[in-house]
Amino acid sequence: MKKALFVILALLMAIKSQAAEPALYHITYDCEAKAATGAINLYRWSLVIGKTTAVFYNDNERGFNQDIAKLKREGPVKILEQMDALNKKYPTKNSLQLLMGSPQKDKYTCVNSILNSKLKYEEPLPEVAWRLSDSTKTISGYECRQAQGVLYGRTWTVWYAAELPLNYGPYLLRGLPGLILEAADTEGCFHFTLAGVEKAADNMTVSLFMDKDAQRCTRKRYLKMRAETDGLSQRQIVDRILNQNAVDGDVNSTLITDEKGNDISDQELPKKNFFDKE
C-alpha cells in the first residue's frame, strides 16, 4: 500500500512539474528579417516570461492556429472558406516556438515545422560568452548597454537594460544582467527592436501551443531535414508533402501554376536565412 501511494505521489509530482506556469511578463519584439532575395519582411514575436521558464513564439503563427482551432468545431469546409481571409489577417508567420527552462531548467524545447512535418526536440540551453561594452543608448526610456556574442554560429550585437532584471531576450539570446531590448546579427539578416513591455494577462501561461502532435527528433536530424528541403522547387515541395517517403524522381507529375496560369512547377523557392547558421 505504501509503495502504491509513493508511486501515485511521484506521478502527481511529475505532472505538476510539467504543467505550464503562470506568466509574469509579456515582451513583444518587431523583427526585420532579410530573405535570401534581399527582401525585408517584418515579424512580430512574443517573449512570455514566468518565474522559472520563458517561451518565445511568433504572434501571427499563434493567432492563425488559434483561429483554425476554433473553426475546426464547424468542420473542414468552414476552414477552407476562411483560409484566404486568415492568411490576409496573419500575413507573416513563422512556426518556431522555443520553451526555455523546460523540461529541465538547463534545457530548452524547440517546436518547428518543416514542410508539413511538425518536429520537436530538446537541447541544453546554449551559453553565450558575452563581450560587454561601455557603449550606451536609450531605448523606450531605458538606458541600455551593449554586448556582443556568438550563438549557434551567428554573431549578435545586443542592447540590454539592467533596469529590467530579466535574464532573457529574443530567440535564445540570454544570460545578461538585464532584458535584451534590441538585437541584430552582424550580417544584417535579423534586427529585433522592442515593441512593448507589460505585465502578463492573468490567464496567460508560459507554454507551447499545439505541440502534442509534434514528432520527436534530435536537433541533428532537424537541421538535416531543414537543409534537405531549403531551396526546393515548387514541384518538389508539393510532391514531398504528398509523399513524405518519396525521393527525388519518384513523384514528378505535379503541375503548379501562378495566378495567370503560368507553369511555375520547376521554379525554385529562395533559400532562407535562419537565426542559427548550423
N, C-alpha and C positions, 0 to 999 in steps of 0.2 A: 504493500500500500504506500509506504514511504517513498519507494523507488518510483512508482507511478506518479505520485504527487510532484516529485522532483522533476520528472520528465515534462509534466504539464507546465510547471513553472518556468522551466528552461525554454519551452516553446513560446510561452507568452512573452518572455523577455526578448526572445529573438524577433517576434512580430513587432513588439513595441520599438525595438531598436531600428527596424527598417521603416517605421512609419514616418511620413513626412512631418517635419517640424514646422511650427508657425513661423511665418516670415516677419522680420523686423523692419527691413528697409527695402525699398524698390528703387533701383537706379536705372535710368534709361540713357542709352547712347545712340547717336546717329553715326553711321559708318559709311564713308565714301569708299567704295570698292572698285578698283580698276579691273576691267576684263582684259583678257589677252589681246583683244582688238584695240584697246585703248579707251573704250567707252567707260564712263563712270556711272555706277548705279548707287543709289542711296538706300541703305537698310537701317531699320530701327531694331535695336537689340535691348533686351532687358536683363538686368542682373538683380536677382532677388536673394537677399541675404538673411539668414537666420542666425541662431546662436552658435551653431557648430557647422552648418553647411551653407552652400550657396548654389544657385542654379543660373545658368546663362542660356538664353534662348532668343530666337527671332520672333518679334511681335506678330508680324503678318502670318508667319507659318502657324503659330499657335492659334491666332484668331481664325484663320482659314479652317484648321482642323476642328476647332470648337463649333464652328457653324456647320461643318459637314456632319459632325456627331449629332447635332440637333436635327438636321434634315433626314438622317437615317431612320428616324422614327416615322417619317412619312413615306418611306420607300425609295428605291433606286431611281425611279422616274423623276421624282422631285429633285434629287441631287443633279441629274443630268440637265433638268430645266434651269437650275440655278447656277450651274458651273461657270458660265461666261460672266455672270454678274459677280460671282465670288472672286474670280481671277482679276476682275477690274477693281474690286474692293480691296484686294490684297495683292498688289502688283509685284512687289519684290519679296520673294520668300526664300528662306534657307532652312533646311530641315535639321541643322546641327543643334544638339542640346548637350550641355555639359553640367553634370551634377558633381560638385566638388565637396570632398569630405565624406563621401559615401561610395561603397558600402562600409569602408573604414575611414577614419579621419585622415589618413595619409594617402588616400586613393581618390580617383575620380571615375565617374561613369560617363561614357560618351555614347550618344544615340544619334545616328545619321542614316540617311537613305542614299543608296547607290542604285540608279535606275528605279526599279520597283521593289528592291530588297531593303528592308529596314534592318540595320545592323546595330549591335550593342556590344561594347567591350569595356573592360575595367583596366586601369593602369595606375601605377604610383603617381602621385602629384609631382610634376616636374619642378625642380628647384632652379630658379633663375639667379645667376651670380650678378646682381645688380651693381653697376658702377655709378655711384652717387655724384651729383654735380652741385655746385653752388649757384647755378643759374636759377632764377625765379621768374615767375609771371603770375598774373591774377586770372583765374578762370571762374566765371559765375560768382565773383565776390570772394573766392577762396584763394589765399596765397599758396602757390604750388612750387615745388622744387622738381628739378629734372633728374631723371635716371635713365640708364641705357643697359640693356641686357639681351641675351640671345635665348630664344625659346623655340625648340624643335627646328633649328636651322635658320630661323628668321630673326634678324636684329630689330629690336624695337626701341624707340625713344619715347619715354612716357613722362607725364607730369602728375605728381601726386600731392594731395593736400593732407598734411599732418593734423590739421584741424578736424578732419573726419577720420578717426582712428579705426578704419575698416581695412582689413588685410586682403583686399580684392581689387579687381579691375575688370575690364572687358576680356573676353576669351579666357585663357588660363594665366593671364598676366596677374601676378600676385606676389606677396612677400615683402611689400614695402611698408614703412610706418605711416600709412595713410592711404585713403582711397585714391585710385588712379582716375583722374578726370579726363585725361587726353592721352592718346597713344597712336603712334604712327610708325610703320616699318620704314627702314632706310631705303627700300627700293621704290617707295611711293605707291604700293599696291593697296594699302589699307590705312585709313585715317579715322580713328574714333574720336568723337567730341561729345562732351557731356550734354545731355538733353534735359535731365531732371534728377533731383534727389528728393525723396519723400519717404515718410513712414509708410510701411506696407498696410494695405487694407486689412481689416480684421479677419476676413475669410481667406486671405492669401497664404499659401504654404510654399515651402521650398521643395519642389517636386518636379520630376519629369512628366511629360504628357504623352499618353498613348504609346507607352514603351513596352507594354506587356507582350505584344506580339512580335517584338524585335528578335531577330536571330542572333544568338550569342556567338562571338568570334574573338579572335585576338586582334590587337592593333596591327600586327604584321600582315594578317590576312586582309584586314580592312584596307590598308594602304595599297596592297597588291591589287585588290578589286578596283579601287579608285583609279589607279594608274592604268589598268587594262581598259577602262571604259571612258577615260578622259580623251576628248577629241575624236570620238567615233562619228561616222556619218549618220544622217537621219535614218537611213535604212537599217544600219547595224543596231542602232538603239532600239527601234521598234521590234526588230527581229529578236533581239536578246530579251526584251520584255515579254514577247510572246512565247519564247522558248529559252528559259534560263539555262538549259543544258546544251544549247547549240554552240558550235564553234564556227569561226569564220568559214563561210562557204556552204554550211549545212542548210541554212534558210536564206534565200536570196530572191524572194518573189514580191516583197512588199513594195508598193508604189506609193510615194508620198509627194503631194503637190502643195504649192503655196496657194494663196488666196486667188491668184489669177489662173490657176490650173497648170502652172509650170512644174515640170518634174524636178524635185529637189532631193530625190532619194539618196543620191551619192554626195550630197553637199555635206562637208564635214563641219561639225559644230566647233567653235573655237575652244581651245584648251582653257582651263580655268586656273585662276590663282587661288591658293588656299592659305589659311592662316599659318599652317605648318608647311615646311618645304621638304619633308622626308618622304 
